Amino acid sequence: MADRRLARLSGAGNIYCNIYRVVNRSRGSTGRRPSILIVDDVEDNRRVYATFLRARAFDVTVAADGRQALAKARALLPDLVVMDLAIPGIDGWEVTRRLKRDRRTRRIPVIALTGYVLAGAREEARQAGCSVFLTKPCLPDDLIRAIQQILKRTVTPNAEERN
C-alpha cells in the first residue's frame, strides 16, 4: 500500500521518494528502520523533528540534555544523532566528543543542529566529531537531506554492535 502511495508522489526531484529509497536500502535484509536520536533542550524542536522523521519511517528517540543523550546513545546505538550544541549540563560539543571516544558509539554520525552561528562554531563542531553542521531555524526537508546523505555513506554503521 505504501508503495502505491509513493508511486503517486513519484518524480525525479521528490524528496519523499528519495528518502523512501534510502530508508529501504538502509534496512538491509533485517527490515529494520534506521534509528535517530534527537538531542535538543527545547521540547517543541524535539516534537517537530521527531514527528517529521517518524512520518518518514525512522525510529526516533529524544533526549533533552547531555546526560540523557549519552545514556540513550550508549544503550540504543542509533544509526545517527541529531545534536543541538547548546543543551543543559554536558553541552553538545562535549557529548559528541565523548561519543567519538567510546568504541561502541564512535561510528555513529552526528549532525550538529544549532543556533550557533558565531565564527568558528562550524569548525569546532567538526573537530568535536560532527559530520554535518546545520543552523536553526532548519527546515525539516533540509534535515532529511542531510540524514539521507549520511545514511547513503554509512548504511547502518552499528549493525554489528547490535547483534
C-alpha positions as CSV (number, residue, x, y, z in Angstrom):
1,M,0.0,0.0,0.0
2,A,2.8,2.4,0.9
3,D,4.4,1.6,-2.5
4,R,1.2,2.7,-4.3
5,R,1.0,5.9,-2.4
6,L,4.7,6.6,-3.2
7,A,4.1,5.9,-6.8
8,R,1.7,8.7,-6.9
9,L,4.3,11.0,-5.4
10,S,7.0,9.8,-7.9
11,G,9.1,12.3,-9.6
12,A,12.8,12.8,-10.1
13,G,13.0,15.6,-7.5
14,N,10.5,14.2,-5.0
15,I,12.4,14.1,-1.7
16,Y,10.0,11.7,-0.1
17,C,10.5,9.1,-2.7
18,N,14.3,9.5,-2.4
19,I,14.0,9.1,1.4
20,Y,11.9,6.0,1.0
21,R,14.6,4.5,-1.2
22,V,17.4,5.4,1.2
23,V,15.4,4.1,4.2
24,N,14.6,0.8,2.4
25,R,18.2,0.4,1.3
26,S,19.4,1.1,4.9
27,R,17.1,-1.6,6.3
28,G,19.1,-4.3,4.6
29,S,17.9,-7.8,5.0
30,T,16.7,-7.3,8.5
31,G,13.9,-4.8,7.5
32,R,15.0,-2.6,10.4
33,R,14.1,1.1,10.2
34,P,17.0,3.5,10.7
35,S,17.1,4.9,14.2
36,I,17.8,8.5,15.1
37,L,18.4,10.1,18.4
38,I,17.3,13.8,18.5
39,V,19.0,15.8,21.3
40,D,17.5,19.2,21.9
41,D,16.5,21.0,25.1
42,V,13.5,22.7,23.5
43,E,10.5,20.4,23.6
44,D,8.9,22.0,20.6
45,N,12.0,21.3,18.5
46,R,12.2,17.7,19.6
47,R,8.5,17.2,18.9
48,V,8.6,18.8,15.4
49,Y,11.7,16.9,14.2
50,A,10.6,13.6,15.8
51,T,7.1,13.8,14.2
52,F,8.6,14.6,10.8
53,L,11.2,11.8,11.0
54,R,8.7,9.2,12.3
55,A,6.4,10.1,9.4
56,R,9.4,9.3,7.1
57,A,9.8,5.8,8.5
58,F,12.6,6.4,11.0
59,D,12.6,5.1,14.6
60,V,13.1,8.2,16.8
61,T,14.3,8.6,20.4
62,V,14.7,12.0,22.0
63,A,16.9,13.4,24.8
64,A,16.6,16.8,26.4
65,D,20.1,17.2,27.8
66,G,23.7,15.9,27.6
67,R,23.4,13.1,30.2
68,Q,20.3,11.7,28.6
69,A,21.9,11.9,25.2
70,L,24.9,9.9,26.3
71,A,22.9,7.3,28.2
72,K,20.5,6.8,25.3
73,A,23.2,6.7,22.6
74,R,25.1,4.1,24.5
75,A,22.1,2.0,25.3
76,L,20.4,2.2,21.9
77,L,23.3,2.7,19.4
78,P,21.3,4.8,17.0
79,D,22.2,5.0,13.3
80,L,22.5,8.8,13.6
81,V,22.4,11.5,16.2
82,V,20.9,15.0,15.6
83,M,22.6,17.2,18.2
84,D,21.8,20.6,19.5
85,L,25.1,22.0,20.7
86,A,23.6,24.3,23.4
87,I,22.0,21.9,25.8
88,P,21.9,21.8,29.6
89,G,24.5,20.0,31.6
90,I,27.1,18.5,29.3
91,D,26.9,20.6,26.1
92,G,26.5,19.1,22.6
93,W,30.2,19.5,21.7
94,E,31.3,17.5,24.8
95,V,28.6,14.9,24.2
96,T,29.8,14.5,20.7
97,R,33.5,14.2,21.8
98,R,32.5,11.5,24.4
99,L,30.5,9.6,21.8
100,K,33.5,9.7,19.4
101,R,35.9,8.4,22.2
102,D,33.7,5.4,23.1
103,R,34.4,2.4,20.9
104,R,30.7,1.4,20.9
105,T,29.5,4.8,19.7
106,R,32.4,6.3,17.7
107,R,31.0,5.3,14.4
108,I,27.6,6.9,14.9
109,P,27.4,10.0,12.7
110,V,26.4,13.2,14.4
111,I,24.6,16.1,12.8
112,A,25.0,19.4,14.7
113,L,21.7,21.3,14.5
114,T,22.2,24.5,16.4
115,G,21.5,28.2,16.7
116,Y,25.2,28.9,17.0
117,V,26.3,31.0,14.0
118,L,29.4,32.6,15.5
119,A,32.6,32.3,13.6
120,G,34.4,29.1,14.4
121,A,31.3,27.2,15.6
122,R,31.2,25.1,12.4
123,E,34.9,24.2,12.7
124,E,34.6,23.4,16.5
125,A,31.7,21.1,15.8
126,R,33.7,19.3,13.1
127,Q,36.6,18.9,15.4
128,A,34.3,17.5,18.1
129,G,33.2,14.9,15.6
130,C,30.1,16.2,13.8
131,S,29.6,15.1,10.2
132,V,27.3,17.9,9.3
133,F,26.6,21.4,10.7
134,L,23.1,22.8,10.2
135,T,21.9,26.1,11.7
136,K,18.5,26.8,13.2
137,P,15.9,27.5,12.0
138,C,16.3,24.4,9.9
139,L,13.5,23.2,7.7
140,P,12.7,19.5,8.2
141,D,13.4,18.8,4.5
142,D,16.9,20.2,4.9
143,L,17.5,17.9,7.9
144,I,16.2,15.0,5.8
145,R,18.6,15.8,3.0
146,A,21.5,15.7,5.5
147,I,20.3,12.5,7.0
148,Q,19.9,11.0,3.6
149,Q,23.4,11.9,2.6
150,I,24.9,10.4,5.7
151,L,22.8,7.2,5.5
152,K,24.0,6.7,1.9
153,R,27.6,6.8,3.1
154,T,27.2,4.8,6.3
155,V,24.2,2.5,5.9
156,T,23.6,1.3,9.4
157,P,27.1,1.6,10.8
158,N,26.3,0.0,14.2
159,A,24.6,-3.2,13.0
160,E,27.4,-5.4,14.1
161,E,27.4,-3.8,17.6
162,R,23.6,-4.5,18.0
163,N,23.9,-8.2,17.1
